Amino acid sequence: MKVAVTGAAGYLGSNLLPLLTDRGHQVIAVDRAVPAGPAADGVTWVSADVLNPAAVRAAIDGAEIVYHLVAVITLADRNDLAWRVNTRGVRVVAEAALATGARRLVHASSIHAYDQYGCGGRIDESSGRSTDPGLPVYDRSKWAGEQELRAVIEQGLDAVLCNPTGVYGPADHGTPLSRINRTLRDAARGRLPAMIDGAFDLVDVRDVAHGLVLAGERGRTGENYLLGGEMVRMPELCRTAARAGGTRGPRFTIPARPVERAIPLLAPLGKLFKTDIVSKAALGALVSAPEVDHSRASAELGYQPRPMPETVSDLVRFFADGTLPPRQAPADTLDTA
């Protein structure tokens, strides 16, 4: 089968492509910047910008399934490019999929499309959404992007929406690495003496990629599927990485709530030094730490995320020598209990 992946050169895309080719699919890998060098077997690279409707239609023409991964991830309160790409970009790809006769579109949204601050400590697919205009732009734009997609579903597009939680793990060839992976690399090298004591639901990037494939094969039209992993406290996560790297983990824990309360005072310093690390988006979810229920994905798709220690061990190994354990075909069994 011929499939298309937008944002194929990114972190999630680079982990999705081998799963698709392993299934025997011919992949149209779409990205604004096409990687140099020869393409992997079964992959054809095409340059296209998701804000250019004609280019997107030409790129994905002939694909039966389109996986839309493109997003601008930011911790900023406002970012015009993130808003356009995460909303208008979704609409452009959805309309192109409908116009070119794609059988299905799988949209990689985010847990940030759900209101993590007012959810009462638990999120499932029926939970409240990121509608508050005071939320960071990424949260608001991911929810707005889903609304753009649903407008095209109403026109006849078959689409499924997936909402990963905090994505981490190998392989990550990004420059720079993802924020979580950067932190774990520092921890594995013994360079992280302290860590904020917050928690978040984290999921292996390889499990997210597999969840997207399962959604394309088994998901119900118009449904959201939370692709979670497990709730992890950040100090314990970093200590696990340190142990895997043979170093000492964080010795000091910084309470998250006082830091969050200081954000109004610290945020101007972040802007001065051109960083968004000191922001509500960076710390708010760690404080609220909502439990994420991914049972719908498990029951309907056969989604089975791996445990945190396995991901961290594989990631530290990847940092050390660029290798991973031999890839095994993920279990595709449905939970019928």
N, C-alpha and C positions, 0 to 999 in steps of 0.2 A: 504494500500500500504506500502511496505517496502522502507524506505529511509535511507540514511547514511549522517552523519554530521561529517566532520573533524574539529578538534579544538572545539569539543563540550563542553569542560569544561571551555572555555574562556568566556569573557564578552558577546560577541554577541551570542555565542553558547548556553549559559545558558538561554538566552531570546528566542532563536529560538526553543529549544526543546519542551517547553510547547505548542507553537503554532502548532507544527507538531502532537503532541499526541492529542491535542484537535480536530484535523481534523481526528482522528482515525488511523493515520499512526503508523506503527511499526518502531521504530527508532534505527539504529545502531549508537551509539555515540562513535566516534573515537577520541582518544587523546593519547598523549605520556604518560601522567600521568592520570590514572583513579581515580576519586574521591572515597574516602572511604565511606562505608555505603551502605545501600540498594538503588537500582536504582528506579527511579520513574516508575509507571506503563507505559508499552509500550516502555521502553527504555532498551537497552542492551549495556553495555559498553565494548569496545574493545580497548586494548592498541596497538598502532602502531605509528611509526615515518614516517612522510610524505616523508622523504628522502630514505626510504626503500621500493622499488617497490613491492617485494614479500609480505611484511607485509600489505601494503595498499591493494593490490589485494585481499588477504585473508579476510581483514577486511570488505571491501565494497561489497563482492560477494553477489549477489542476490538483491541488492538495485536497485530500478527503477530510483530514483533521488538521486544524490549526491550533497550535499551542501558543498563547499570547503571554509572554513573560516580561516584555519591556516595562520598566518602571524607573522613575527617578526616586531613589531613597535618600531622604534627608531628615535631619533632626530639627530643622529650622521651623519657626512659627510660620514664616511666609517664604515662598519660593515660586516665582511665576512659571519657570520651566517645569518644575515638578507638577504643578497644577495642570498645565497643558498636556504633558505627556501622559499623566496618570488618569486623565479624564477624556480629553479629545482624542488622544492616541488610542484608547480602548474603543471608542466609537468608530474611528477610521478603520481599524482592523476588523471589527465586527461587521461593518457594512461591506468591507471588501470580501470577507468570508461568505456573506450572504450573496453578494453579486456574482462571485465566481463559482457558486454551487458547492461549497464545502459542506460535507455531511455534518460536521460538528466543530465547535470551537471550545477549547478548554482555556479558561482565563485564570491566571495566577494572580489572585488578589492578595489579601493579607489579613492577619488577625487585627491589624490596625483599622480595618473597616468596621470593627466592632468597638463600642465604647468600653475601654478597659478601666476607665476611671469611675464610672457610675454603674457598673454591672453587678454590684453586690457581692463580688468575690468569685463569681462563676460565669463562664461564657459557654453557650452552645449556639447552634445555628439560629435559634429564636431570640437571642439576646438583642439588646438595644444597639443602635448603630451610631457611627461617629458623625452626628449631625450638628453638634455644638460648634458654632463659628469660632469659639475660643480654643479649640483643639489645634494641635500642630498640623501643618499643611499636609503631611503625609497621611495622617489619619483621615482627614477630611477628603483628600483627593482619592484615596482608595475606595471610600464609600461612594463618592460621586462617580467614579469610574464604573462601579457596579451598576449604578442607575443608568449610565449611558449604554451599557451592554443590555440591560433589560429592555430598553426602548427598542433595540434591534431584535431581541428575542420576540417581542410582540409583533414584529413584522414577519416572523417566520423562521428566524435563525435558531438552530438547535445548539445550545451552549450550556456548559456546566462551569460553576465557579468554585475555585478552591482557595482556602484561606490558611496558608502556612503560619505557624507561630514564629519564634525566633530561630532563624536558620543558621546552622553552623556546621563544621565538619569538612572533611576532604571530599573531592579535590578542590582546592582553591588556588587558581593561578592568577588571581587578580592583583593589580598594582594600583592602589594598595589592596591588601587582604580585607575581607569583611571585618567590621569592628569587633565582633566576638572572636573571630579567629586570630586577629592581631593580639587581643588580650590573652588568649590561651597560648600563643607562641611566646609572649613575654613571660607568662607563668612557667611554661616548660623550661625556659632558659634561666629561671631564678631571678627574674628582673621585676617581680611584682611584689613588693614588700607589704602592700595593703590593698584591700578591696572593699568596696561598698557592700553592705550586707542587705542586698535585695534579692528577689527571686523572679524567675520568668520561666514560662514553658518554652523549652528548646527542642528543636527537631533536626535530625541529620539531613543535610541537603540531598543525600542519596535517597532517603525515604520520601522527601517531598517530590523529587523527580519521579519516583515510582508511583506515588499517589496521583500525580498528574496523568500518568499513563493509564492507571486504573480508572480514573475519572473519564478519560476518553473512551474507554472500553465499556464501562458499566454504570457511569453516573446517570442520574435522572435529569432531564432537561429542566433548566432554570433553577436547579438546586445548588445550595452552598454546601461545601464539605470542609470542615475544619481539619487541617492536617497538622496535628500536634504531636508532641513527643512526650516529655515528662517535665514536671515542675522541678526546677533546679535552683538551689541557692548559689549565688555567684561565688562566694568564698570557697564553698565545697567544689564547685566546678574548677576553679583555678588550682586548688590543692590537688585535685585529681590529675590535672595536666602536669603539675610540678612533679608528682610522684612518677608519672609516666616518663618524664624527661630526666628523672634522677636528680632533681633539685628540690629546694625547700620552697614551699608555697607561701602565700601571704601570711604574715605573722600578726597583722593587725587588721581588725574589722572596723569599718566606719559605718555607723548607723545611717540608714538611707533617709529617714524622715527629716532629720535636721538639715541635711544637705538639700533636700527638696524644698524645704521652707525658705532656704537662703537663695533660691534661684532668682527671685526678683533683684537681689543685690549682686549676684554673681553673673547674671546674663549679660550686663553691659561689658564686663571684662571679657566674656566669650566673644562678643562682637568685636571688641578692640583687637583681640588676638586671632580673629577670623576662624573661630571654632564654634561648633554647635554642640559640643559635648556637655556644656553646662546649660541644660534646657529641660523643659517639662517632658519633651519626648524622650530624652535620654534617661531620666530618672523616675518619671511618674509611673510608668508601668512596673518598674522594679518595686516601687512602694505598694502599689495596689495589688500586684501579684495575683491576678485572677486565675483560678483553676479553669483549664480548658478541656472541655469534653469532646473528644474526637470519636465517640462511639458510633456516630452515624457513618463515618468513613470506614471504620472497622467492619461494621455490620453489612453495609451495602456494597463496599468496594473491595473488601478483603485487605484493607490497609493495616500494616503491622509495623510500627516504628521500632527501631532497635534501642537498647538501653544506653544511657549517657556514657558509662565507662568505655563501652566499645567504640563509640564515636570519638571520644577524647583520645583513646589509645591509637586509633587509626590516624587521627589528625596529627598527633605528635610524631608518629612514624613518618607521615607525609612531610612534615617540616624537616625531619632529620635527613631523609634520603630521597624524597620525591616519589616514594613507592606506596602502594596500598596492598592489602591482602588480595589474593586472587578473587576477581569478581564472580559472585555466584548469582544465578538467576533467582530473584526474589520470589518468595512464596506468593502465589496468587490464589490461595484458597479463601473462600468466603466463610465467615463465621456464621454458622447456621444454628448455633445453640440457642 
